Amino acid sequence: MALEFTDANFQTDVLDSDKLTVIDFWAEWCGPCRAIGPVIEELSKEYSGKVNVGKVNVDHNPSVSVNYGITSIPAILFIKGGKVVDKQIGAVPKSVLDKKIQAHL
């Protein structure tokens, strides 16, 4: 199960983590977000223990979304050591996200 990141836990669960963290910024009303949701869940299972994979609902967590300049969703950020090391805007095949994760492990 993908983790849920919020304005409240983002600092401790993402920025302070020593692991690569993959974050899907999404909203319930976004069709492409719903399409990529199962891919995020698969990545969460496959990389369990190695990579933190989670989601941020932009409607419920405006601070994190604004801080990272999220204007289009789905937006997937790859954060390591508190810094954005890669990003992907829009729904893409799982293989694209897999390659990005591998590049930062």
PALUM-290522 format. One line per field, with one value per atom (N, C-alpha, C): residue number from 1; atom name; x, y, z; residue in three letters. Coordinates in steps of 0.05 Angstrom, whole numbers, plus 5000, padded with zeros to 4 digits. Layout:
N
num (NUM, ...)
atome (CA, ...)
X (X, ...)
Y (Y, ...)
Z (Z, ...)
residu (ALA, ...)
! end
This chain:
105
num (1, 1, 1, 2, 2, 2, 3, 3, 3, 4, 4, 4, 5, 5, 5, 6, 6, 6, 7, 7, 7, 8, 8, 8, 9, 9, 9, 10, 10, 10, 11, 11, 11, 12, 12, 12, 13, 13, 13, 14, 14, 14, 15, 15, 15, 16, 16, 16, 17, 17, 17, 18, 18, 18, 19, 19, 19, 20, 20, 20, 21, 21, 21, 22, 22, 22, 23, 23, 23, 24, 24, 24, 25, 25, 25, 26, 26, 26, 27, 27, 27, 28, 28, 28, 29, 29, 29, 30, 30, 30, 31, 31, 31, 32, 32, 32, 33, 33, 33, 34, 34, 34, 35, 35, 35, 36, 36, 36, 37, 37, 37, 38, 38, 38, 39, 39, 39, 40, 40, 40, 41, 41, 41, 42, 42, 42, 43, 43, 43, 44, 44, 44, 45, 45, 45, 46, 46, 46, 47, 47, 47, 48, 48, 48, 49, 49, 49, 50, 50, 50, 51, 51, 51, 52, 52, 52, 53, 53, 53, 54, 54, 54, 55, 55, 55, 56, 56, 56, 57, 57, 57, 58, 58, 58, 59, 59, 59, 60, 60, 60, 61, 61, 61, 62, 62, 62, 63, 63, 63, 64, 64, 64, 65, 65, 65, 66, 66, 66, 67, 67, 67, 68, 68, 68, 69, 69, 69, 70, 70, 70, 71, 71, 71, 72, 72, 72, 73, 73, 73, 74, 74, 74, 75, 75, 75, 76, 76, 76, 77, 77, 77, 78, 78, 78, 79, 79, 79, 80, 80, 80, 81, 81, 81, 82, 82, 82, 83, 83, 83, 84, 84, 84, 85, 85, 85, 86, 86, 86, 87, 87, 87, 88, 88, 88, 89, 89, 89, 90, 90, 90, 91, 91, 91, 92, 92, 92, 93, 93, 93, 94, 94, 94, 95, 95, 95, 96, 96, 96, 97, 97, 97, 98, 98, 98, 99, 99, 99, 100, 100, 100, 101, 101, 101, 102, 102, 102, 103, 103, 103, 104, 104, 104, 105, 105, 105)
atome (N, CA, C, N, CA, C, N, CA, C, N, CA, C, N, CA, C, N, CA, C, N, CA, C, N, CA, C, N, CA, C, N, CA, C, N, CA, C, N, CA, C, N, CA, C, N, CA, C, N, CA, C, N, CA, C, N, CA, C, N, CA, C, N, CA, C, N, CA, C, N, CA, C, N, CA, C, N, CA, C, N, CA, C, N, CA, C, N, CA, C, N, CA, C, N, CA, C, N, CA, C, N, CA, C, N, CA, C, N, CA, C, N, CA, C, N, CA, C, N, CA, C, N, CA, C, N, CA, C, N, CA, C, N, CA, C, N, CA, C, N, CA, C, N, CA, C, N, CA, C, N, CA, C, N, CA, C, N, CA, C, N, CA, C, N, CA, C, N, CA, C, N, CA, C, N, CA, C, N, CA, C, N, CA, C, N, CA, C, N, CA, C, N, CA, C, N, CA, C, N, CA, C, N, CA, C, N, CA, C, N, CA, C, N, CA, C, N, CA, C, N, CA, C, N, CA, C, N, CA, C, N, CA, C, N, CA, C, N, CA, C, N, CA, C, N, CA, C, N, CA, C, N, CA, C, N, CA, C, N, CA, C, N, CA, C, N, CA, C, N, CA, C, N, CA, C, N, CA, C, N, CA, C, N, CA, C, N, CA, C, N, CA, C, N, CA, C, N, CA, C, N, CA, C, N, CA, C, N, CA, C, N, CA, C, N, CA, C, N, CA, C, N, CA, C, N, CA, C, N, CA, C, N, CA, C, N, CA, C, N, CA, C, N, CA, C, N, CA, C, N, CA, C, N, CA, C, N, CA, C, N, CA, C, N, CA, C)
X (5017, 5000, 5018, 5012, 5028, 5023, 5043, 5041, 5025, 5014, 5001, 5017, 5026, 5041, 5023, 5026, 5009, 5026, 5013, 5027, 5040, 5026, 5036, 5060, 5061, 5082, 5104, 5102, 5120, 5149, 5154, 5181, 5194, 5180, 5192, 5193, 5171, 5169, 5183, 5187, 5199, 5226, 5227, 5251, 5273, 5265, 5284, 5291, 5279, 5284, 5310, 5324, 5349, 5344, 5319, 5313, 5303, 5305, 5292, 5262, 5248, 5219, 5206, 5187, 5172, 5144, 5137, 5111, 5094, 5070, 5050, 5031, 5032, 5014, 4989, 4966, 4941, 4917, 4893, 4867, 4846, 4825, 4804, 4790, 4788, 4774, 4791, 4816, 4835, 4836, 4826, 4825, 4853, 4873, 4900, 4911, 4904, 4913, 4903, 4877, 4865, 4877, 4885, 4897, 4924, 4940, 4967, 4967, 4945, 4943, 4952, 4942, 4950, 4980, 4992, 5021, 5036, 5027, 5040, 5038, 5015, 5012, 5031, 5034, 5052, 5081, 5089, 5117, 5121, 5100, 5102, 5108, 5094, 5099, 5126, 5133, 5159, 5183, 5182, 5205, 5202, 5184, 5179, 5206, 5211, 5236, 5260, 5259, 5281, 5275, 5250, 5241, 5215, 5212, 5186, 5169, 5146, 5128, 5102, 5094, 5069, 5055, 5034, 5017, 5011, 5006, 4997, 4972, 4950, 4925, 4927, 4929, 4933, 4910, 4886, 4863, 4864, 4875, 4876, 4902, 4923, 4950, 4961, 4949, 4957, 4986, 4995, 5022, 5044, 5044, 5065, 5063, 5039, 5035, 5045, 5039, 5049, 5079, 5090, 5119, 5135, 5123, 5137, 5127, 5111, 5102, 5086, 5070, 5053, 5030, 5030, 5009, 4994, 5006, 4994, 4995, 4974, 4974, 4965, 4973, 4992, 5020, 5033, 5061, 5075, 5096, 5111, 5138, 5144, 5171, 5187, 5213, 5232, 5250, 5248, 5263, 5283, 5307, 5328, 5345, 5350, 5366, 5353, 5327, 5313, 5311, 5322, 5322, 5308, 5294, 5282, 5304, 5306, 5327, 5316, 5289, 5277, 5247, 5234, 5205, 5193, 5167, 5152, 5125, 5117, 5091, 5074, 5050, 5031, 5033, 5013, 5012, 5030, 5047, 5066, 5066, 5077, 5078, 5096, 5091, 5106, 5136, 5143, 5172, 5187, 5174, 5187, 5193, 5174, 5179, 5200, 5198, 5217, 5246, 5251, 5277, 5287, 5269, 5277, 5284, 5269, 5275, 5303, 5307, 5333, 5356, 5353, 5374, 5382, 5364, 5370, 5375, 5375, 5380, 5409)
Y (4976, 5000, 5025, 5043, 5068, 5084, 5098, 5115, 5140, 5152, 5178, 5200, 5218, 5241, 5265, 5280, 5303, 5327, 5351, 5375, 5369, 5353, 5349, 5330, 5309, 5289, 5291, 5310, 5311, 5315, 5333, 5338, 5312, 5298, 5275, 5251, 5246, 5222, 5224, 5248, 5251, 5265, 5290, 5305, 5295, 5283, 5273, 5244, 5231, 5203, 5199, 5177, 5171, 5155, 5148, 5132, 5151, 5141, 5154, 5153, 5175, 5176, 5185, 5169, 5175, 5184, 5208, 5220, 5226, 5215, 5221, 5242, 5266, 5288, 5283, 5280, 5273, 5286, 5281, 5290, 5270, 5267, 5248, 5254, 5279, 5287, 5285, 5277, 5276, 5248, 5247, 5221, 5208, 5223, 5211, 5202, 5216, 5209, 5181, 5177, 5151, 5129, 5136, 5116, 5107, 5126, 5119, 5108, 5111, 5101, 5072, 5053, 5025, 5021, 5037, 5035, 5043, 5064, 5074, 5052, 5039, 5017, 4994, 4987, 4965, 4972, 4997, 5005, 5004, 5012, 5011, 4983, 4963, 4935, 4926, 4931, 4921, 4933, 4958, 4971, 4973, 4958, 4959, 4954, 4972, 4970, 4983, 4989, 5002, 5031, 5035, 5062, 5068, 5093, 5101, 5111, 5099, 5107, 5116, 5140, 5150, 5171, 5181, 5200, 5224, 5247, 5271, 5280, 5282, 5292, 5323, 5335, 5364, 5380, 5369, 5384, 5385, 5364, 5363, 5373, 5377, 5384, 5407, 5431, 5453, 5463, 5462, 5473, 5458, 5432, 5416, 5421, 5421, 5425, 5452, 5473, 5500, 5501, 5490, 5491, 5479, 5458, 5445, 5454, 5475, 5487, 5468, 5452, 5432, 5447, 5449, 5462, 5443, 5420, 5400, 5373, 5358, 5331, 5311, 5286, 5276, 5287, 5293, 5301, 5283, 5270, 5251, 5262, 5267, 5277, 5254, 5255, 5236, 5253, 5247, 5263, 5245, 5255, 5240, 5260, 5255, 5273, 5301, 5301, 5327, 5343, 5334, 5349, 5334, 5348, 5336, 5328, 5302, 5293, 5286, 5285, 5279, 5284, 5288, 5290, 5281, 5274, 5266, 5278, 5293, 5305, 5289, 5282, 5267, 5237, 5223, 5194, 5181, 5163, 5149, 5120, 5103, 5074, 5069, 5047, 5039, 5037, 5029, 5026, 5052, 5074, 5101, 5107, 5102, 5108, 5088, 5063, 5043, 5052, 5061, 5070, 5094, 5112, 5135, 5126, 5108, 5097, 5084, 5066, 5052, 5071, 5093, 5113, 5127, 5127, 5141, 5123, 5097, 5079, 5076)
Z (5000, 5000, 5000, 4982, 4980, 5006, 5014, 5038, 5032, 5052, 5048, 5061, 5045, 5055, 5056, 5078, 5083, 5090, 5092, 5101, 5128, 5145, 5172, 5174, 5157, 5160, 5138, 5120, 5097, 5106, 5125, 5134, 5145, 5163, 5176, 5158, 5143, 5126, 5099, 5089, 5063, 5065, 5075, 5074, 5093, 5116, 5135, 5130, 5110, 5104, 5090, 5096, 5082, 5056, 5051, 5027, 5005, 4980, 4958, 4963, 4958, 4962, 4936, 4927, 4903, 4911, 4903, 4911, 4887, 4888, 4867, 4878, 4865, 4872, 4855, 4868, 4853, 4866, 4853, 4863, 4854, 4870, 4863, 4837, 4829, 4805, 4779, 4782, 4760, 4747, 4722, 4708, 4705, 4694, 4691, 4718, 4740, 4767, 4774, 4768, 4775, 4758, 4733, 4715, 4725, 4737, 4746, 4774, 4789, 4816, 4820, 4804, 4807, 4802, 4785, 4779, 4804, 4817, 4842, 4863, 4865, 4885, 4879, 4853, 4845, 4853, 4847, 4854, 4884, 4899, 4928, 4938, 4927, 4935, 4926, 4901, 4889, 4903, 4912, 4924, 4954, 4966, 4995, 5010, 5029, 5045, 5032, 5006, 4992, 4985, 4977, 4968, 4981, 4991, 5001, 4978, 4974, 4952, 4964, 4957, 4969, 4952, 4963, 4949, 4966, 4952, 4965, 4951, 4965, 4953, 4953, 4929, 4928, 4939, 4939, 4950, 4980, 4993, 5022, 5034, 5017, 5027, 5010, 5012, 4994, 5000, 5024, 5030, 5015, 5017, 5003, 4973, 4962, 4934, 4924, 4939, 4933, 4935, 4957, 4961, 4938, 4925, 4903, 4875, 4875, 4850, 4833, 4846, 4831, 4817, 4791, 4776, 4758, 4752, 4735, 4750, 4748, 4761, 4741, 4743, 4763, 4759, 4781, 4782, 4801, 4792, 4809, 4814, 4839, 4847, 4860, 4854, 4866, 4884, 4910, 4929, 4944, 4946, 4960, 4975, 5000, 5016, 5019, 5018, 5022, 4996, 4974, 4949, 4927, 4909, 4886, 4866, 4860, 4842, 4814, 4812, 4786, 4788, 4765, 4766, 4740, 4741, 4718, 4720, 4699, 4698, 4678, 4687, 4670, 4675, 4666, 4668, 4648, 4656, 4639, 4645, 4627, 4633, 4657, 4670, 4694, 4688, 4664, 4657, 4659, 4653, 4655, 4684, 4702, 4730, 4742, 4733, 4742, 4735, 4711, 4702, 4720, 4725, 4742, 4770, 4781, 4808, 4808, 4788, 4786, 4784, 4770, 4766, 4792, 4811, 4836, 4861, 4856, 4878, 4884)
residu (MET, MET, MET, ALA, ALA, ALA, LEU, LEU, LEU, GLU, GLU, GLU, PHE, PHE, PHE, THR, THR, THR, ASP, ASP, ASP, ALA, ALA, ALA, ASN, ASN, ASN, PHE, PHE, PHE, GLN, GLN, GLN, THR, THR, THR, ASP, ASP, ASP, VAL, VAL, VAL, LEU, LEU, LEU, ASP, ASP, ASP, SER, SER, SER, ASP, ASP, ASP, LYS, LYS, LYS, LEU, LEU, LEU, THR, THR, THR, VAL, VAL, VAL, ILE, ILE, ILE, ASP, ASP, ASP, PHE, PHE, PHE, TRP, TRP, TRP, ALA, ALA, ALA, GLU, GLU, GLU, TRP, TRP, TRP, CYS, CYS, CYS, GLY, GLY, GLY, PRO, PRO, PRO, CYS, CYS, CYS, ARG, ARG, ARG, ALA, ALA, ALA, ILE, ILE, ILE, GLY, GLY, GLY, PRO, PRO, PRO, VAL, VAL, VAL, ILE, ILE, ILE, GLU, GLU, GLU, GLU, GLU, GLU, LEU, LEU, LEU, SER, SER, SER, LYS, LYS, LYS, GLU, GLU, GLU, TYR, TYR, TYR, SER, SER, SER, GLY, GLY, GLY, LYS, LYS, LYS, VAL, VAL, VAL, ASN, ASN, ASN, VAL, VAL, VAL, GLY, GLY, GLY, LYS, LYS, LYS, VAL, VAL, VAL, ASN, ASN, ASN, VAL, VAL, VAL, ASP, ASP, ASP, HIS, HIS, HIS, ASN, ASN, ASN, PRO, PRO, PRO, SER, SER, SER, VAL, VAL, VAL, SER, SER, SER, VAL, VAL, VAL, ASN, ASN, ASN, TYR, TYR, TYR, GLY, GLY, GLY, ILE, ILE, ILE, THR, THR, THR, SER, SER, SER, ILE, ILE, ILE, PRO, PRO, PRO, ALA, ALA, ALA, ILE, ILE, ILE, LEU, LEU, LEU, PHE, PHE, PHE, ILE, ILE, ILE, LYS, LYS, LYS, GLY, GLY, GLY, GLY, GLY, GLY, LYS, LYS, LYS, VAL, VAL, VAL, VAL, VAL, VAL, ASP, ASP, ASP, LYS, LYS, LYS, GLN, GLN, GLN, ILE, ILE, ILE, GLY, GLY, GLY, ALA, ALA, ALA, VAL, VAL, VAL, PRO, PRO, PRO, LYS, LYS, LYS, SER, SER, SER, VAL, VAL, VAL, LEU, LEU, LEU, ASP, ASP, ASP, LYS, LYS, LYS, LYS, LYS, LYS, ILE, ILE, ILE, GLN, GLN, GLN, ALA, ALA, ALA, HIS, HIS, HIS, LEU, LEU, LEU)
! end
